[in-house]
């Protein structure tokens, strides 16, 4: 899956799709092919250009697959609630990291990478918990 920045997750579903697609050097046809044929090239273009489009769950899943993005993020963008909540554990680590401004750049980067790994683990657990429901 892609590493999606907060800036990208602030976009509308259509703008996000276009940005990810263009950044990855893909055409709308490429996204359609990568979706397993669940969506067409013209449907990808419609998602990118029509704010009034109301895609089904099946189409959103296919779009996520075609873009290489998480289904959860695509669903959040479709609902207009793209921001992922920050788990308390991550917020605590982030606060400690900010307080460590006198550390060397290398140590700060190592700590940040550790925080990212913890956040990804927590996010994956949340995603799996949601899939079981």
N, C-alpha and C positions, 0 to 999 in steps of 0.2 A: 504494500500500500504506500501511497505517497505520504511524505511529510508535508502536512498542510499548515501554513502559517496562520496566525490569528487574522492577518490582513485578508487572506484568501477566504477565511471562514466568515468574514463580515460581508461578503458579496451576496447578491441574489443568486438563486440556483442557476439561472441562465448565464449570468456574468461569470460565476465560478466555473461552470462547465467550459465556457469559451476560454477562459484564462488557463485552466489546466490543460485543455486540449492543445492550445497554441504553444504553451510552454513546453509541452512534451513533443511538439512537432507532429501532431496527429491531425488528420483531416476528420471531418464528421463521418466519412465513410470508414475510417480506421476505428473510430469509437463504436460504430455500428457492428463492425466485424468482431471486435473484441468483446462485444456484449453477447456473443454467441448467436447472433441473428435475432435477438429478442426485441431490438429496436432498429429502425432504419435510419439511413443518413438524413432523410428529410425530417424525421422525428427529432434527431439530435439538433438540427438547425432550428426547429420549432421551439425546443426547450430553451435554446440560447436566445431566441428573439421574441418570444411571446410570453409576457408576464401573466397572461390570463390562462395559460395552459394548466390543466390539472392532471398531472400524470398519475397513473395507478401505481400501487406498490410494486407490481411486477415490472413496470417500466422503470421505476426508480432503482430497483435492484439491478436491472440490466444496465442502466446508465452508470451506476457505481462500478460495476464490473468493466464496462467499456472504458471508463476513465482511469481505472485502477485506484479508485478512492473508496473509503469505507462507506458501507451502507448507512451507518449511523449518521455520518456527516451529511450525506445526500438527503436523508430523511429530515434532518434538522434544517438544512437549507430550504427544502421544499415547504417546511412549516414556518420558516422565517425565524427559527430559534437556533442559530448556528453555534453560539458560544458553548463550549464544553465547560461544565462546572469544574472548578479546581478542587480536587480532593484535599481534605484537611491536612493529610500527611505531606502532600506536595507543598501546600502553602507554608507549612512550618519549615520545611527545608529551604524554600525560597527566601523566607524571612532571615534564616540563619546565613544563607549565602550573601544576602545584601549586607549583613553585619560584618562580613569577612572581607571588607574592601582592602585591607592591608595585606592580604595574601598575594603571592606571586600570580602573575597571569596564568601560568601553567596549572597551578593548584586550583585557581578559580574555574578554569576550563574543565579540569577533571571533575570538580564538584558539580558543575553544571551538567556535564555528561551523565554523571551518576543520577542527578535529579531527573533528567530526561528519561533514563532507563526505568527509574522507579515509577514515573508518571505513565510511561507506556505499559508497564506491568499492571498498574492499577486500572488503566483504561481498558486493557484487554480483559481483565477480570470482570469489569463492569459490562463489557460487551458480551462476554460469555454468559454472565448472569442474566442479561436481557434476552439472550437467545434461548435460554432454558424456560423462561416464563411462559 
